[in-house]
Amino acid sequence: MQKKCGAVIVAAGSGKRMGGDISKQFLILGEKPIIVHTVKKFEEIKEIEEIVLVTAKPYIQYVEGLKIEYGWKKVTVVEGGKERYNSVLKGIYELRDDTEIVLIHDGVRPFVTEKNILDVVKKADATGACILAVPVKDTIKAVDENGMVVSTPDRNTLWSVQTPQGFRLDLLKKAYKSIENFETITDDAMVMEKAGYNVAVVMGSYQNIKITTPDDLVIGNAMKL
């Protein structure tokens, strides 16, 4: 039986790395705001029964307008928190009580595919926690505070992590409750890791880029949505 699955799309970032006044998720990509393309991917997948879209307070009214304009049927818009983890927490607790699987996705990853999403749903159901990721192509160096190389990790063990990340909702809530210090937490899988859970890896796509800089936006506009 298909478990009830929901998605939390995090779109509350300030977009400082873009260097502009508009948050990155609302910049135009292919004649529409980036977030519109992202939400569309999840809206069109029947296995995703609900979507919680978390955004910053100043953009709530604007996003509610997008919901009407684009006919989003599954979306609930909620106000985000100060940090990403605050926004994720608000999102997961907005999901219906009978939701069993949750996917957490960056609002600025509009090139995620249906296959990516369904692969994560399947693996999260089977294992309880998973990430979408791709093997790194470049050599990676660890560098100290003086700008000197200190080591070169084995590239064969390194993966670049993407979203969505998928979890059993009850396990993710337990994991978040167990964390006392969020300063070093950079994604939801890390919350699960620190809480003692195993996290599986699902092969992602190199096209599933995160648009966070002006260069990313140029690349995104050159890609086919």
RAGI-V599667 format. One record per helix or strand of 2 or more residues. SS is the DSSP state (helix for helix, strand for strand). FROM is the first residue (numbers start at 1). TO is the last residue. If there is no record, write none. Layout:
BEGIN
ss->SS from->FROM to->TO
ss->SS from->FROM to->TO
END
This chain:
BEGIN
ss->strand from->5 to->11
ss->helix from->16 to->18
ss->helix from->24 to->26
ss->strand from->28 to->29
ss->strand from->32 to->33
ss->helix from->34 to->43
ss->strand from->48 to->55
ss->helix from->57 to->69
ss->strand from->75 to->79
ss->helix from->84 to->92
ss->strand from->101 to->106
ss->helix from->114 to->127
ss->strand from->129 to->135
ss->strand from->142 to->143
ss->strand from->149 to->151
ss->helix from->155 to->157
ss->strand from->159 to->168
ss->helix from->169 to->178
ss->helix from->188 to->194
ss->strand from->200 to->203
ss->helix from->214 to->222
END
